[in-house]
Amino acid sequence: MMNNGLIPLTAETEDLLDAVHHADILVGIPSFNNAKTIGHVVRAVGAGLAKYFHGYRAVLVNSDGGSTDETPAMVAHTMVDLEPLFISDRQSTLHRIVTPYHGIPGKGSAFRTIFEIARRLKVKACAVVDSDVRSITPEWMELLLRPIIKEGYDYVAPYYRRHKYDGTITNSIAYPLTRALYGQEVRQPIGGDFGFTGELAQHYLEKHVWESDVARFGIDIWMTTEAITNGAKVCQSFLGAKIHDPKDPAADLSSRSRSHVATGRRSLFGFQMPPRNAVVVATGHALMEAHASAWLHRIAEGAALRLPHEVGVEPVNVNVERRRFISA
């Protein structure tokens, strides 16, 4: 539900927005019961903003999905150690907004509230980071925001070094699909940690997708695809390792298939997968249809350059006896 084009926020959040009034940079952290890890994320974000963007007015937004642990309190009260940076508190004031989100439960709905706050504060650059990432460092803020603020990019995708068994859906579906359809070398289109302009945040808000799978767990692939297909200037930043709350890829793909069957969703080629991954794949397929004009002409152009025609080939002699000997 919207009010004069604005997404409704809590009265407390509205008061905080009035107090902040405007900002240059916004960093959003979606969360749900992440008290064990989110304090580290807040410290890294605060230190990174103080070190690399201390001349900018910055705000940290925690969009929470109704945590029953101490997640919101951790965001509000975690102290940022600035002594190693030789920066005073006055120079590095970080405004914090901790707010619940409304709508369909999921990361996308959390992002929608972050986008709305970015729009109201008229920010120039935004970044979003996962609340359970344990490998985040202050340098991530520079790597996600500097291309937006200093180098004229519109969207920054992450590039991680990951274990070969981590990122199954990324490696098998999301990356190949993005590369093949849209011609962009974005290695982690569903990485979870992104940078983007305030204008792109407003573009996202204006799309009518917030009652769909995008509001659940399809937000990452949707953001990346929307940026590419709308002509945004896209780059990648190497963030090092991606270490978060551990997950067993095999368990993620098989052990929860029963609950997936109950939802009626099926993955690529009919294989079963858990609801979260199924939502990512379903969103990717829906984006293929919505942006068909962005990739069909690429196929047509490629076909025109590779017209089939008859050619002569040299015969290849195969030593069958040797092959039998080797096989034995």
N, C-alpha and C positions, 0 to 999 in steps of 0.2 A: 504494500500500500504506500502511495506517495502523496505528499502534500505540496502543491504548487511546484512540482518537479523535484522536490527535495525528499530524501529518504528520512523518515522520522527517527530521531535519536532520543535517548533518555533526557529528562530535564537536567540531570547533573552534567551530562555530556554537553548539552547546549550551553550551560553556564561556563564550562571549561573552554569551549570554543570562543565564547564572548571574551573571556579573559585573555586567551592567546591572541585572538583577533586575526593574525596572519602568520605565515611561516614560509621559509624558503625551501626547507627540506622536511619530508615526512618519512619515517621508517615505521612500517607496520609489522606487527607480530600476531598472527592468529594463534589461538590456543584453546586447549581443552585438557584439563588435568595434567599440566606440565610443570608442576611446582618443582620437581627435582632438577629440571634442566633450564628453565626459563630465566633464572637468576643469572646464570653464566651468559646467556644470550643478551640480556639487558646490559650487563657490564661491558661486553664486547662492543655493542652498538654505541653506548654512551662514550666509551673511550675513543672509538673510531671517529665519531662525530666531533669530539673535542679536539682530537689530534689533527684531522684533515680538513675540517670545515668549521673551525671555531669562530670564523667571522660571519657565519650564517645563522639565521634563526631556525632552530630545529625542534621538531616535536616527535615523540615516540607514541605510537598508538597501539594499545593492546586490545584486539577485538576478540572477546572471549565467548565461548559457546556454552556457558553455564557450568564452569568448573566447580566441583565439590571439594577440591583440595585448596591449597593456599596460593594458587596461581596468580590471581589478581593482586593479592597482597605482596607477593614476591616482586611483581612488576613495579608496584607503587613505592616499595620501600627499599629495594636493592640499591646499595650505594655504589657509585662508580669511582674507582681509585684513580685520581688524576695526578698524583704526585710524580710518578715516573715521566709524565708528559710535560711537567713544568708549566701547567696551565691553571689559572685561578678559577674558582667556582664562578666568579662574576663573568668571566669570559666564556664559560662553557655551559651556561644554563640550558638544561634539557627539559623542555616541557613534556609532561607525561599525561596521556589520556587513557584511562582504563575504562572500557565500556563493553557491555554485552552487545551481541548482534541479534538481529531478529530475522525470521524467515526460515527456510528449509535448513535443517542442521547440516553443516558441512563447511569446508574451507572456503568455498566460493561465497557463501553468505557472509563469512567473516571478512573476506576481501571487499565485498560490496560496501560494508560499513567503512572500511579503511579508505576506499575510493571516495566515498561521500565526504568524509572529513577532509581529505586532500582537496576536494573541490571547494568546500566552504572556506578553507584557509588559503586558497589560491597558491598552492605550493608550486615550485618550479620543477622539483625532482622528487621522486619517491623510490623507496626500496622496500621490499618485503622479504622477511627471513623466517624460516621455520623455528618453532618454539622448542624443538627437541634436538637441534643440531649442536653437537658437542665440540665440533672442530672449528666453529666460528671464531675469528680473530678480529681485532679492530681494523685490520687492513681490508676486511671485506667491505667496509663502508666506502673506502676509497675506490675499490675495484668495481662496486656496483653503481656508485653515484658520480664519480669523476667523469666517465664517458658522457653522462647526461649533462652535467653542469659545464664542463670545460671543452668537450670535444664534439658537441653537436649531435650525439646519438639520441635516438628516441626510446630504444629498448635494449636492455643489457641482459643477456641470458647467461647462466652460470656454466662454467666448464670445470668439472671435478675430476680428480683421480679417484677411481672407485675400485673396489674389489671386483674381480671378474664375475662373481656370482651375485653382485649387488646391482640393482637396476634392471631387473629382467624385462619389465614392460618397456622401459626406455630403450634398451638395446635391441629388443626383438620387434617392437612395433612403432613406438612413438618417433624415434629418430629416423629409421628407414622411411617411414611414411612422410614425415616432414621434408626430408631431403629429396625424395623422389617426386613428390607432388609440387612442392613450392620452390625447389631449387636453392634452398638456403642451407648452408652448413651450420646448423644449430644442433650441437651434439647432445645437449640436455634440455629438450623442449619442455620437459615436465620436472625440472630440477627442484623447484620449490623456492629458490632465492633469486629475485629478479630486481632490476632497476628499470625505471620508466619515467617519462615526463608527466607533469601534471595534466597536460592536454590529453595524453593517452589515457590517464585515469578517468577523465571526464568522458572520453569516447566509450570506455568500457561501461560506464554507468548508463549511458544512453541506449545500450543494446537491450533488447527484450528477451533475456535469457535466464532471468533470475528465478524462474519457476521450473527450470529444467535441470539436467544433470550437471550443468556448469556450477550451479549453486552447491552441489554436493562435493564431488572430488574431481570434476572435469575442468576446474578453473585454470590450472597451469597450461595444459595443452591449448585451451581456448585463448588465453592471453597471448601466447606465442604466435598462434596461427592468425589471430586478429591483427597483431602488429605486422606480421609479414605481408598479409594479403591487403592491408590498407596502406602499404608503401612506407611504413616506418623504417628509419635507418637503424638497422639491427647489428649488434656486435656481441661477442662473447668475452667474458673475463674469467681467467683461470683462478679459481678460489682454493686450489690445493685439494686436500682430502675432504670427502663428504662422510662424516661420521655422525650418526644419529642413533636414536634408540634402536638396538639391534632387532632385525627381523630375519627369519629364515625364509629365503626365497622359495624353497620347495614347499614349505608349509603354506606360504602365502598363495601359492598357485594351486594347491590341491586340498589341504585339510579343511578349508572352509567352503568347498564346492557345494556341500549340502545346503548351506544357507544361500548360496548363489542360485541354486536350482529353485529355491523357494521364491526368489525375486523374479524368476522367469527370464533372466538375462543370459545371453550366451556370448561367448567371445568369438574371436576370429576363428574360422574353420570349424565352429561348433564345439570347441573345447570349453569345458567349464572353468570358471575362475571366480574368485571372491568378488563381492559387490563393489569394493573400492576400485579394483583394477578393471572390472567390467564397465564401470562408469567412465573411466579414462578412455577405454577403447571405444565405447559407444559415442562419447563426445567427439573423438577423432573421426569416426565414421560420419557423424552428423555434420562436422565441419567440411568433410570432403564434398558432401552434397551442397552445403550452403555456399561454398567457394569454388564450385566446379569451373566457373569461368576463369579462375586464376590458374588452373592447371591443365584444363583441356587444350587450351591453345598451345601450351608448351609441348604437349604430346604431338599435336598436329604439326608444329614447326619442326620438331625432331624427326617426324616421319618424312617430311618433305625433303630433308637433307639426306635421307637414307632409303631412297627408293630401291626396291628389289629389282635385280636384273641378273641375266644369265652370265656366268663367268666360268672359265675353264679352271680346273684344278689338277694338280699333279697327283698321280696314284701314290698311295702309301703302302709299301710292302710290309706285311706283318709275318714274323717268324713264328708260326703256330707251334712248332715243336719246342722252341725255346720257351715260349710262354707256358706250355704244359710242364716243362721241366722246372721252371721257376715256381709255378703254382704248387707243384708237388713238394 
